């Protein structure tokens, strides 16, 4: 997705794009921190 598509989705559905963004961040953290921080964040969200 490009920035324009991201902005369009964010304008139409802020909670949805926020959840997707957070899940992407969690997956990135899982690579860098061996899933320790990611599991904590994911537990708080779910």
C-alpha positions as CSV (number, residue, x, y, z in Angstrom):
1,X,0.0,0.0,0.0
2,X,1.1,3.5,-0.7
3,X,0.7,6.6,1.5
4,X,-2.4,7.8,-0.3
5,X,-4.2,4.5,0.3
6,X,-3.2,4.5,3.9
7,X,-4.6,8.1,4.3
8,X,-7.8,7.1,2.5
9,X,-8.3,4.1,4.8
10,X,-7.4,6.2,7.9
11,X,-10.0,8.9,7.0
12,X,-12.7,6.3,6.4
13,X,-11.9,4.0,9.3
14,X,-9.5,5.3,11.9
15,X,-9.9,2.4,14.4
16,X,-9.3,-0.2,11.7
17,X,-6.1,1.4,10.3
18,X,-4.9,2.0,13.9
19,X,-5.3,-1.7,14.7
20,X,-3.5,-2.7,11.6
21,X,-0.7,-0.2,12.3
22,X,-0.4,-1.5,15.9
23,X,-0.2,-5.1,14.7
24,X,2.5,-4.2,12.2
25,X,4.5,-2.5,15.0
26,X,4.0,-5.6,17.2
27,X,5.3,-7.9,14.5
28,X,8.3,-5.6,14.0
29,X,9.0,-5.6,17.8
30,X,8.7,-9.4,17.8
31,X,11.7,-9.6,15.4
32,X,13.8,-7.1,17.3
33,X,13.0,-8.0,20.9
34,X,12.5,-11.8,20.6
35,X,8.7,-11.5,21.2
36,X,9.0,-10.3,24.8
37,X,7.7,-6.8,24.3
38,X,5.4,-7.9,21.5
39,X,3.6,-10.4,23.7
40,X,3.1,-7.8,26.4
41,X,1.6,-5.3,24.0
42,X,-0.5,-8.0,22.3
43,X,-1.8,-9.1,25.7
44,X,-2.9,-5.6,26.6
45,X,-4.7,-5.2,23.2
46,X,-6.5,-8.6,23.3
